[in-house]
Amino acid sequence: MLSRVANTFYWMARYVERADNLARLIDVNQQLLLDSERLDSDRLRGFWQPIILSAGDEETFNSIYDEAGSAEVIHFLTDDPRNPNSITSCIGLARENARTVRDQLSDELWEEMNSLYLFTRSEEATLLISSDPARFYQKIRRSAETFLGIAASTISRNEAWEFMDLGRHLERADKTTRFIDVTSYLPGGSEGMQSSSPGILHWSAILRSCGALGAFRSVKRGFDARGVFDFLVFSKDFPRSVLFCIEAVDTALHRISGTPRGTFSNEAERETGRLLSDLNFGSTEDAFCIGLHPYLDSLQARFNRIGEAIFESYVLMPERIQVSPVGDSRSPSAIALWQMQQQQQQ
């Protein structure tokens, strides 16, 4: 497969997954607000600010808005064209990536992608955001799930599928850690969230953001910080846990290269294998000893290194060979593109 085509499939899946996760996060937190009484302006700001901080978009947000109220944060994350990571921006980028490989997509998959794109640009979407936001976010979630379901049903299990799987699971692992990390920015920190009633509300909201509430209840009792953290990071069975996602990333990488699992042929496989080993032999107690935020921050940094290694192994390397057969210099255009995508990822 051409390197640019592999990169396109990878980012198409990442952008769809990102839009899905943002819709989940905003919808759940809006519903959580309905359960919170007597929120003055300062407490309301303290409620929404952690979402911006955990997403890593505070610099962009602060350059646009002076206040971090409900309306500002929701607009910024939902349909603000100035935010490259908003839901509508991600859908637009996913659709553009899909357009460039239109001939390799099934008609059903392209139609679903195009339909979702047109919906986010329609008057119907604008009206729903202002009058019934829950229905708007439900539409985004359902469309993203339908897109992935159609892809699973119509794409051959070849390299295109593996690169889509890479993008989807790496993005999902990143967003799961960011959902958990919201608690690190709340007043009092994560330790203060373990026993109080607001803490229970927030931890249950995080589970709902990940679609994990039912699965969690079937295996755990009580909504304490350690139980939720253990389930969302170390579960071997839940498809949005960090361990499950990194296992899928490792599997996809070895299917692409053809090397046996447990070995590595490039830096992407090496980084992923090391992280998978740490997760398999890690524990919630170890994470809490380090500190919730530092541990999650280190995971996010490792996800970024895996993404960079995937780019260097499968996208940059062919261009490096063509442009400079002897030296190690990188193509400025390739580096610029990757840096832009990485900034959007943060």
DRENVO-969168 format. One record per residue (C-alpha): residue number from 1; chain; x, y, z. Coordinates in nm, 4 decimals, m for minus. Layout:
DRENVO-969168
@i:NUM	ch:A	x:X	y:Y	z:Z
...
//
This chain:
DRENVO-969168
@i:1	ch:A	x:0.0000	y:0.0000	z:0.0000
@i:2	ch:A	x:0.1218	y:0.3529	z:m0.0796
@i:3	ch:A	x:0.2341	y:0.5378	z:0.2321
@i:4	ch:A	x:m0.0010	y:0.8314	z:0.1725
@i:5	ch:A	x:m0.2970	y:0.5944	z:0.1350
@i:6	ch:A	x:m0.2060	y:0.4185	z:0.4609
@i:7	ch:A	x:m0.1808	y:0.7570	z:0.6339
@i:8	ch:A	x:m0.5199	y:0.8571	z:0.4936
@i:9	ch:A	x:m0.6970	y:0.5467	z:0.6263
@i:10	ch:A	x:m0.5237	y:0.5900	z:0.9610
@i:11	ch:A	x:m0.6361	y:0.9513	z:1.0067
@i:12	ch:A	x:m0.9838	y:0.8975	z:0.8656
@i:13	ch:A	x:m1.0546	y:0.6455	z:1.1426
@i:14	ch:A	x:m0.8892	y:0.8621	z:1.4091
@i:15	ch:A	x:m1.0995	y:1.1662	z:1.3230
@i:16	ch:A	x:m1.4261	y:0.9688	z:1.3291
@i:17	ch:A	x:m1.3306	y:0.8156	z:1.6643
@i:18	ch:A	x:m1.2355	y:1.1586	z:1.7996
@i:19	ch:A	x:m1.5702	y:1.3094	z:1.7008
@i:20	ch:A	x:m1.7517	y:1.0160	z:1.8629
@i:21	ch:A	x:m1.5597	y:1.0568	z:2.1893
@i:22	ch:A	x:m1.6142	y:1.4319	z:2.2051
@i:23	ch:A	x:m1.9882	y:1.3855	z:2.1525
@i:24	ch:A	x:m1.9941	y:1.1343	z:2.4368
@i:25	ch:A	x:m1.8004	y:1.3624	z:2.6709
@i:26	ch:A	x:m2.0095	y:1.6749	z:2.6101
@i:27	ch:A	x:m2.3432	y:1.4952	z:2.6232
@i:28	ch:A	x:m2.2673	y:1.3181	z:2.9508
@i:29	ch:A	x:m2.1384	y:1.6342	z:3.1171
@i:30	ch:A	x:m2.4421	y:1.8330	z:3.0055
@i:31	ch:A	x:m2.6642	y:1.5689	z:3.1630
@i:32	ch:A	x:m2.4479	y:1.5755	z:3.4755
@i:33	ch:A	x:m2.5107	y:1.9484	z:3.5051
@i:34	ch:A	x:m2.8824	y:1.8766	z:3.5368
@i:35	ch:A	x:m2.8049	y:1.6703	z:3.8482
@i:36	ch:A	x:m2.5945	y:1.9481	z:4.0025
@i:37	ch:A	x:m2.7835	y:2.2103	z:4.1991
@i:38	ch:A	x:m2.6870	y:2.5591	z:4.3143
@i:39	ch:A	x:m2.3939	y:2.6076	z:4.0778
@i:40	ch:A	x:m2.2799	y:2.9701	z:4.0847
@i:41	ch:A	x:m2.0626	y:3.1171	z:3.8088
@i:42	ch:A	x:m1.7352	y:3.0208	z:3.9774
@i:43	ch:A	x:m1.8422	y:2.6598	z:4.0350
@i:44	ch:A	x:m1.9818	y:2.6423	z:3.6824
@i:45	ch:A	x:m1.6455	y:2.7537	z:3.5477
@i:46	ch:A	x:m1.4800	y:2.4896	z:3.7656
@i:47	ch:A	x:m1.7111	y:2.2312	z:3.6124
@i:48	ch:A	x:m1.6246	y:2.2990	z:3.2454
@i:49	ch:A	x:m1.2622	y:2.4129	z:3.2706
@i:50	ch:A	x:m1.1321	y:2.0599	z:3.3478
@i:51	ch:A	x:m1.2746	y:1.9310	z:3.0197
@i:52	ch:A	x:m1.0703	y:2.1837	z:2.8214
@i:53	ch:A	x:m0.7602	y:2.1133	z:3.0294
@i:54	ch:A	x:m0.7879	y:1.7356	z:2.9963
@i:55	ch:A	x:m0.8353	y:1.7651	z:2.6205
@i:56	ch:A	x:m0.5118	y:1.9647	z:2.5961
@i:57	ch:A	x:m0.6831	y:2.2462	z:2.4060
@i:58	ch:A	x:m0.6516	y:2.5181	z:2.6702
@i:59	ch:A	x:m0.4089	y:2.7285	z:2.4655
@i:60	ch:A	x:m0.6402	y:2.7378	z:2.1647
@i:61	ch:A	x:m0.9459	y:2.7945	z:2.3851
@i:62	ch:A	x:m0.7857	y:3.0813	z:2.5810
@i:63	ch:A	x:m0.6820	y:3.2527	z:2.2579
@i:64	ch:A	x:m1.0484	y:3.2622	z:2.1481
@i:65	ch:A	x:m1.2558	y:3.2985	z:2.4660
@i:66	ch:A	x:m1.2261	y:3.5010	z:2.7852
@i:67	ch:A	x:m1.4660	y:3.2846	z:2.9887
@i:68	ch:A	x:m1.4928	y:2.9070	z:3.0339
@i:69	ch:A	x:m1.8692	y:2.8841	z:3.0766
@i:70	ch:A	x:m2.1051	y:2.6200	z:2.9421
@i:71	ch:A	x:m2.1892	y:2.8033	z:2.6194
@i:72	ch:A	x:m1.8271	y:2.8806	z:2.5341
@i:73	ch:A	x:m1.6908	y:2.5324	z:2.6037
@i:74	ch:A	x:m1.9757	y:2.3551	z:2.4266
@i:75	ch:A	x:m1.9450	y:2.5759	z:2.1175
@i:76	ch:A	x:m1.5656	y:2.5363	z:2.1158
@i:77	ch:A	x:m1.5823	y:2.1557	z:2.1301
@i:78	ch:A	x:m1.8881	y:2.1132	z:1.9087
@i:79	ch:A	x:m1.8964	y:2.3404	z:1.6063
@i:80	ch:A	x:m1.6381	y:2.6171	z:1.6399
@i:81	ch:A	x:m1.4487	y:2.6238	z:1.3060
@i:82	ch:A	x:m1.1547	y:2.7900	z:1.4830
@i:83	ch:A	x:m1.0968	y:2.4716	z:1.6817
@i:84	ch:A	x:m0.9363	y:2.2003	z:1.4626
@i:85	ch:A	x:m1.0455	y:1.9417	z:1.7204
@i:86	ch:A	x:m1.4145	y:2.0335	z:1.7357
@i:87	ch:A	x:m1.6688	y:1.7707	z:1.6345
@i:88	ch:A	x:m1.7549	y:1.9414	z:1.3061
@i:89	ch:A	x:m1.3868	y:1.9998	z:1.2237
@i:90	ch:A	x:m1.3044	y:1.6323	z:1.2872
@i:91	ch:A	x:m1.5938	y:1.5173	z:1.0681
@i:92	ch:A	x:m1.4785	y:1.7532	z:0.7929
@i:93	ch:A	x:m1.1219	y:1.6207	z:0.8116
@i:94	ch:A	x:m1.2439	y:1.2593	z:0.8161
@i:95	ch:A	x:m1.4581	y:1.3233	z:0.5097
@i:96	ch:A	x:m1.1686	y:1.4872	z:0.3249
@i:97	ch:A	x:m0.9478	y:1.1874	z:0.3991
@i:98	ch:A	x:m1.2254	y:0.9540	z:0.2819
@i:99	ch:A	x:m1.2632	y:1.1540	z:m0.0391
@i:100	ch:A	x:m0.8984	y:1.1041	z:m0.1321
@i:101	ch:A	x:m0.9375	y:0.7234	z:m0.1114
@i:102	ch:A	x:m1.2943	y:0.7185	z:m0.2437
@i:103	ch:A	x:m1.2118	y:0.4472	z:m0.4970
@i:104	ch:A	x:m1.1032	y:0.2112	z:m0.2155
@i:105	ch:A	x:m1.4137	y:0.2586	z:0.0006
@i:106	ch:A	x:m1.7427	y:0.0767	z:m0.0379
@i:107	ch:A	x:m2.0365	y:0.2840	z:m0.1600
@i:108	ch:A	x:m2.2143	y:0.2315	z:0.1721
@i:109	ch:A	x:m1.9159	y:0.3574	z:0.3728
@i:110	ch:A	x:m1.8711	y:0.6689	z:0.1603
@i:111	ch:A	x:m2.2439	y:0.7453	z:0.1752
@i:112	ch:A	x:m2.2445	y:0.7248	z:0.5550
@i:113	ch:A	x:m1.9377	y:0.9465	z:0.5827
@i:114	ch:A	x:m2.0774	y:1.2005	z:0.3395
@i:115	ch:A	x:m2.4184	y:1.1938	z:0.5071
@i:116	ch:A	x:m2.2629	y:1.2670	z:0.8466
@i:117	ch:A	x:m2.0572	y:1.5500	z:0.6987
@i:118	ch:A	x:m2.3613	y:1.7089	z:0.5345
@i:119	ch:A	x:m2.5611	y:1.6767	z:0.8574
@i:120	ch:A	x:m2.2998	y:1.8681	z:1.0601
@i:121	ch:A	x:m2.3186	y:2.1509	z:0.8040
@i:122	ch:A	x:m2.7003	y:2.1599	z:0.7880
@i:123	ch:A	x:m2.9577	y:2.3917	z:0.9411
@i:124	ch:A	x:m3.1009	y:2.0887	z:1.1209
@i:125	ch:A	x:m2.7739	y:2.0434	z:1.3094
@i:126	ch:A	x:m2.7601	y:2.4130	z:1.4013
@i:127	ch:A	x:m3.1148	y:2.4003	z:1.5379
@i:128	ch:A	x:m3.0474	y:2.0813	z:1.7344
@i:129	ch:A	x:m2.7336	y:2.2234	z:1.8949
@i:130	ch:A	x:m2.9312	y:2.5228	z:2.0237
@i:131	ch:A	x:m3.2643	y:2.3552	z:2.1085
@i:132	ch:A	x:m3.1980	y:1.9835	z:2.1692
@i:133	ch:A	x:m2.8223	y:1.9197	z:2.1992
@i:134	ch:A	x:m2.8735	y:1.5673	z:2.3359
@i:135	ch:A	x:m3.0263	y:1.4629	z:2.0028
@i:136	ch:A	x:m2.7371	y:1.6226	z:1.8109
@i:137	ch:A	x:m2.4747	y:1.4315	z:2.0094
@i:138	ch:A	x:m2.6784	y:1.1123	z:1.9812
@i:139	ch:A	x:m2.6804	y:1.1554	z:1.6031
@i:140	ch:A	x:m2.3015	y:1.1995	z:1.5976
@i:141	ch:A	x:m2.2466	y:0.8923	z:1.8154
@i:142	ch:A	x:m2.4840	y:0.6737	z:1.6181
@i:143	ch:A	x:m2.3376	y:0.7843	z:1.2848
@i:144	ch:A	x:m1.9820	y:0.7197	z:1.4042
@i:145	ch:A	x:m2.0816	y:0.3746	z:1.5275
@i:146	ch:A	x:m2.2613	y:0.3063	z:1.1994
@i:147	ch:A	x:m1.9540	y:0.4166	z:1.0044
@i:148	ch:A	x:m1.7315	y:0.1763	z:1.1967
@i:149	ch:A	x:m1.9899	y:m0.1019	z:1.1644
@i:150	ch:A	x:m2.0126	y:m0.0563	z:0.7863
@i:151	ch:A	x:m1.6332	y:m0.0489	z:0.7658
@i:152	ch:A	x:m1.6141	y:m0.3765	z:0.9591
@i:153	ch:A	x:m1.8692	y:m0.5307	z:0.7229
@i:154	ch:A	x:m1.7411	y:m0.4036	z:0.3873
@i:155	ch:A	x:m1.3624	y:m0.3584	z:0.4074
@i:156	ch:A	x:m1.1396	y:m0.6572	z:0.3333
@i:157	ch:A	x:m0.9050	y:m0.7528	z:0.6138
@i:158	ch:A	x:m0.6044	y:m0.6087	z:0.4338
@i:159	ch:A	x:m0.3624	y:m0.3283	z:0.5107
@i:160	ch:A	x:m0.6334	y:m0.0637	z:0.4717
@i:161	ch:A	x:m0.8301	y:m0.2240	z:0.7526
@i:162	ch:A	x:m0.5230	y:m0.2614	z:0.9732
@i:163	ch:A	x:m0.4326	y:0.1077	z:0.9403
@i:164	ch:A	x:m0.7913	y:0.2025	z:1.0222
@i:165	ch:A	x:m0.7740	y:m0.0259	z:1.3268
@i:166	ch:A	x:m0.4492	y:0.1391	z:1.4306
@i:167	ch:A	x:m0.5975	y:0.4878	z:1.4150
@i:168	ch:A	x:m0.9226	y:0.3930	z:1.5859
@i:169	ch:A	x:m0.7695	y:0.2132	z:1.8830
@i:170	ch:A	x:m0.4823	y:0.4555	z:1.9392
@i:171	ch:A	x:m0.7293	y:0.7454	z:1.9422
@i:172	ch:A	x:m0.9657	y:0.5560	z:2.1711
@i:173	ch:A	x:m0.6908	y:0.4766	z:2.4211
@i:174	ch:A	x:m0.5864	y:0.8415	z:2.4263
@i:175	ch:A	x:m0.9406	y:0.9676	z:2.4834
@i:176	ch:A	x:m1.0085	y:0.7143	z:2.7605
@i:177	ch:A	x:m0.7096	y:0.8481	z:2.9552
@i:178	ch:A	x:m0.8273	y:1.2051	z:2.8961
@i:179	ch:A	x:m1.1765	y:1.1251	z:3.0225
@i:180	ch:A	x:m1.0256	y:0.9866	z:3.3435
@i:181	ch:A	x:m0.7872	y:1.2809	z:3.3685
@i:182	ch:A	x:m1.0795	y:1.5252	z:3.3964
@i:183	ch:A	x:m1.0899	y:1.4409	z:3.7680
@i:184	ch:A	x:m0.7319	y:1.5611	z:3.8122
@i:185	ch:A	x:m0.8383	y:1.9177	z:3.7310
@i:186	ch:A	x:m1.1458	y:1.9281	z:3.9546
@i:187	ch:A	x:m1.1222	y:2.1247	z:4.2815
@i:188	ch:A	x:m0.9666	y:1.9032	z:4.5472
@i:189	ch:A	x:m0.8014	y:1.6675	z:4.2966
@i:190	ch:A	x:m0.8734	y:1.3039	z:4.2362
@i:191	ch:A	x:m0.8164	y:1.1898	z:4.5956
@i:192	ch:A	x:m1.0940	y:1.4171	z:4.7151
@i:193	ch:A	x:m1.3314	y:1.2531	z:4.4700
@i:194	ch:A	x:m1.3361	y:0.9075	z:4.6225
@i:195	ch:A	x:m1.6074	y:0.9201	z:4.8850
@i:196	ch:A	x:m1.8195	y:1.2298	z:4.8379
@i:197	ch:A	x:m2.1468	y:1.2324	z:4.6498
@i:198	ch:A	x:m2.0155	y:1.4673	z:4.3746
@i:199	ch:A	x:m1.7283	y:1.2235	z:4.3285
@i:200	ch:A	x:m1.9679	y:0.9382	z:4.2620
@i:201	ch:A	x:m2.1517	y:1.1518	z:4.0070
@i:202	ch:A	x:m1.8306	y:1.2370	z:3.8253
@i:203	ch:A	x:m1.6955	y:0.8825	z:3.8186
@i:204	ch:A	x:m2.0267	y:0.7503	z:3.6888
@i:205	ch:A	x:m2.0206	y:1.0278	z:3.4261
@i:206	ch:A	x:m1.6758	y:0.9152	z:3.3142
@i:207	ch:A	x:m1.8034	y:0.5586	z:3.2789
@i:208	ch:A	x:m2.0984	y:0.6814	z:3.0724
@i:209	ch:A	x:m1.8635	y:0.8874	z:2.8547
@i:210	ch:A	x:m1.6846	y:0.5641	z:2.7688
@i:211	ch:A	x:m2.0078	y:0.3664	z:2.7275
@i:212	ch:A	x:m1.8842	y:0.1543	z:3.0180
@i:213	ch:A	x:m2.1534	y:0.1937	z:3.2831
@i:214	ch:A	x:m2.3328	y:m0.1350	z:3.2157
@i:215	ch:A	x:m2.0128	y:m0.3339	z:3.1683
@i:216	ch:A	x:m1.8668	y:m0.1849	z:3.4886
@i:217	ch:A	x:m2.1737	y:m0.2722	z:3.6937
@i:218	ch:A	x:m2.1566	y:m0.6325	z:3.5766
@i:219	ch:A	x:m1.8090	y:m0.6841	z:3.7237
@i:220	ch:A	x:m1.7616	y:m0.4150	z:3.9910
@i:221	ch:A	x:m1.9441	y:m0.2864	z:4.2955
@i:222	ch:A	x:m1.9350	y:0.0770	z:4.3989
@i:223	ch:A	x:m1.8187	y:0.3840	z:4.2084
@i:224	ch:A	x:m1.4860	y:0.4531	z:4.3768
@i:225	ch:A	x:m1.1878	y:0.6029	z:4.1990
@i:226	ch:A	x:m0.9715	y:0.2910	z:4.2058
@i:227	ch:A	x:m1.2469	y:0.0643	z:4.0755
@i:228	ch:A	x:m1.3291	y:0.2893	z:3.7796
@i:229	ch:A	x:m0.9612	y:0.3510	z:3.7031
@i:230	ch:A	x:m0.8782	y:m0.0203	z:3.7139
@i:231	ch:A	x:m1.1652	y:m0.1033	z:3.4797
@i:232	ch:A	x:m1.0947	y:0.1697	z:3.2210
@i:233	ch:A	x:m0.7183	y:0.1185	z:3.2145
@i:234	ch:A	x:m0.6485	y:m0.2482	z:3.2902
@i:235	ch:A	x:m0.9581	y:m0.4406	z:3.1763
@i:236	ch:A	x:m0.8651	y:m0.7115	z:2.9268
@i:237	ch:A	x:m1.2219	y:m0.7472	z:2.8012
@i:238	ch:A	x:m1.3785	y:m0.4016	z:2.7745
@i:239	ch:A	x:m1.3173	y:m0.2587	z:2.4223
@i:240	ch:A	x:m1.2513	y:0.0978	z:2.5399
@i:241	ch:A	x:m0.9996	y:0.0159	z:2.8118
@i:242	ch:A	x:m0.6434	y:0.1296	z:2.7531
@i:243	ch:A	x:m0.5048	y:m0.2253	z:2.7761
@i:244	ch:A	x:m0.7578	y:m0.3618	z:2.5263
@i:245	ch:A	x:m0.6839	y:m0.0805	z:2.2786
@i:246	ch:A	x:m0.3053	y:m0.1152	z:2.2985
@i:247	ch:A	x:m0.3425	y:m0.4912	z:2.2531
@i:248	ch:A	x:m0.5362	y:m0.4166	z:1.9318
@i:249	ch:A	x:m0.2704	y:m0.1667	z:1.8178
@i:250	ch:A	x:0.0043	y:m0.4247	z:1.8749
@i:251	ch:A	x:m0.1910	y:m0.6880	z:1.6832
@i:252	ch:A	x:m0.2531	y:m0.4558	z:1.3868
@i:253	ch:A	x:0.1124	y:m0.3496	z:1.3665
@i:254	ch:A	x:0.2332	y:m0.7102	z:1.3518
@i:255	ch:A	x:m0.0251	y:m0.8009	z:1.0897
@i:256	ch:A	x:0.1009	y:m0.5142	z:0.8737
@i:257	ch:A	x:0.4682	y:m0.6108	z:0.9054
@i:258	ch:A	x:0.4123	y:m0.9868	z:0.9147
@i:259	ch:A	x:0.6447	y:m1.0316	z:1.2124
@i:260	ch:A	x:0.5439	y:m1.2584	z:1.5034
@i:261	ch:A	x:0.4008	y:m1.0910	z:1.8099
@i:262	ch:A	x:0.6538	y:m1.0697	z:2.0918
@i:263	ch:A	x:0.9192	y:m0.9525	z:1.8462
@i:264	ch:A	x:0.9610	y:m0.6208	z:1.6647
@i:265	ch:A	x:1.0809	y:m0.5083	z:1.3242
@i:266	ch:A	x:1.0431	y:m0.1312	z:1.3671
@i:267	ch:A	x:1.0222	y:0.1347	z:1.6353
@i:268	ch:A	x:0.6411	y:0.1426	z:1.6329
@i:269	ch:A	x:0.6248	y:m0.2262	z:1.7285
@i:270	ch:A	x:0.8971	y:m0.1778	z:1.9883
@i:271	ch:A	x:0.7219	y:0.1164	z:2.1585
@i:272	ch:A	x:0.3849	y:m0.0584	z:2.1515
@i:273	ch:A	x:0.5288	y:m0.3836	z:2.2871
@i:274	ch:A	x:0.6960	y:m0.2038	z:2.5767
@i:275	ch:A	x:0.3753	y:m0.0200	z:2.6660
@i:276	ch:A	x:0.1689	y:m0.3379	z:2.6382
@i:277	ch:A	x:0.4095	y:m0.5175	z:2.8700
@i:278	ch:A	x:0.3924	y:m0.2350	z:3.1253
@i:279	ch:A	x:0.0120	y:m0.2429	z:3.1167
@i:280	ch:A	x:m0.0043	y:m0.6216	z:3.1457
@i:281	ch:A	x:0.2205	y:m0.6185	z:3.4514
@i:282	ch:A	x:0.1006	y:m0.2866	z:3.5951
@i:283	ch:A	x:m0.1622	y:m0.2247	z:3.8603
@i:284	ch:A	x:m0.3972	y:0.0440	z:3.9839
@i:285	ch:A	x:m0.2026	y:0.0698	z:4.3093
@i:286	ch:A	x:0.1165	y:0.1456	z:4.1176
@i:287	ch:A	x:m0.0633	y:0.4198	z:3.9237
@i:288	ch:A	x:m0.2033	y:0.5815	z:4.2389
@i:289	ch:A	x:0.1391	y:0.5699	z:4.4039
@i:290	ch:A	x:0.2814	y:0.7639	z:4.1092
@i:291	ch:A	x:m0.0189	y:0.9968	z:4.1021
@i:292	ch:A	x:m0.3236	y:0.9851	z:3.8804
@i:293	ch:A	x:m0.2372	y:1.2795	z:3.6575
@i:294	ch:A	x:0.1370	y:1.2001	z:3.6136
@i:295	ch:A	x:0.0534	y:0.8391	z:3.5270
@i:296	ch:A	x:m0.2110	y:0.9344	z:3.2700
@i:297	ch:A	x:0.0131	y:1.2076	z:3.1294
@i:298	ch:A	x:0.2923	y:0.9543	z:3.0784
@i:299	ch:A	x:0.0507	y:0.7226	z:2.8954
@i:300	ch:A	x:m0.0541	y:1.0045	z:2.6624
@i:301	ch:A	x:0.3107	y:1.0844	z:2.5903
@i:302	ch:A	x:0.3713	y:0.7185	z:2.5025
@i:303	ch:A	x:0.0683	y:0.7151	z:2.2719
@i:304	ch:A	x:0.2195	y:1.0136	z:2.0919
@i:305	ch:A	x:0.5531	y:0.8328	z:2.0564
@i:306	ch:A	x:0.3754	y:0.5324	z:1.9076
@i:307	ch:A	x:0.1968	y:0.7615	z:1.6609
@i:308	ch:A	x:0.5241	y:0.9252	z:1.5623
@i:309	ch:A	x:0.6875	y:0.5847	z:1.5191
@i:310	ch:A	x:0.4011	y:0.4654	z:1.2979
@i:311	ch:A	x:0.4476	y:0.7750	z:1.0822
@i:312	ch:A	x:0.8247	y:0.7252	z:1.0537
@i:313	ch:A	x:0.7920	y:0.3530	z:0.9815
@i:314	ch:A	x:0.5133	y:0.3598	z:0.7239
@i:315	ch:A	x:0.4677	y:0.7146	z:0.5944
@i:316	ch:A	x:0.7908	y:0.9083	z:0.6198
@i:317	ch:A	x:1.0336	y:0.6276	z:0.5348
@i:318	ch:A	x:0.9249	y:0.5748	z:0.1711
@i:319	ch:A	x:0.9439	y:0.9504	z:0.1121
@i:320	ch:A	x:1.2833	y:0.9625	z:0.2821
@i:321	ch:A	x:1.4080	y:0.6913	z:0.0454
@i:322	ch:A	x:1.2794	y:0.8719	z:m0.2637
@i:323	ch:A	x:1.4018	y:1.2176	z:m0.1726
@i:324	ch:A	x:1.7359	y:1.1362	z:m0.0135
@i:325	ch:A	x:1.8636	y:0.7831	z:m0.0787
@i:326	ch:A	x:2.1925	y:0.8360	z:0.1068
@i:327	ch:A	x:2.1301	y:1.0700	z:0.3993
@i:328	ch:A	x:1.8925	y:1.0718	z:0.6947
@i:329	ch:A	x:1.7342	y:1.4102	z:0.6282
@i:330	ch:A	x:1.3567	y:1.4262	z:0.6434
@i:331	ch:A	x:1.1238	y:1.5839	z:0.3937
@i:332	ch:A	x:1.0134	y:1.9278	z:0.5288
@i:333	ch:A	x:0.6662	y:1.8827	z:0.3810
@i:334	ch:A	x:0.6181	y:1.5470	z:0.5531
@i:335	ch:A	x:0.7375	y:1.6824	z:0.8869
@i:336	ch:A	x:0.5116	y:1.9877	z:0.8584
@i:337	ch:A	x:0.2103	y:1.7667	z:0.7875
@i:338	ch:A	x:0.2862	y:1.5369	z:1.0774
@i:339	ch:A	x:0.3410	y:1.8275	z:1.3206
@i:340	ch:A	x:0.0058	y:1.9763	z:1.2228
@i:341	ch:A	x:m0.1738	y:1.6458	z:1.2820
@i:342	ch:A	x:0.0056	y:1.5946	z:1.6128
@i:343	ch:A	x:m0.1011	y:1.9405	z:1.7300
@i:344	ch:A	x:m0.4597	y:1.8474	z:1.6486
@i:345	ch:A	x:m0.4138	y:1.5246	z:1.8416
@i:346	ch:A	x:m0.3104	y:1.6984	z:2.1648
//
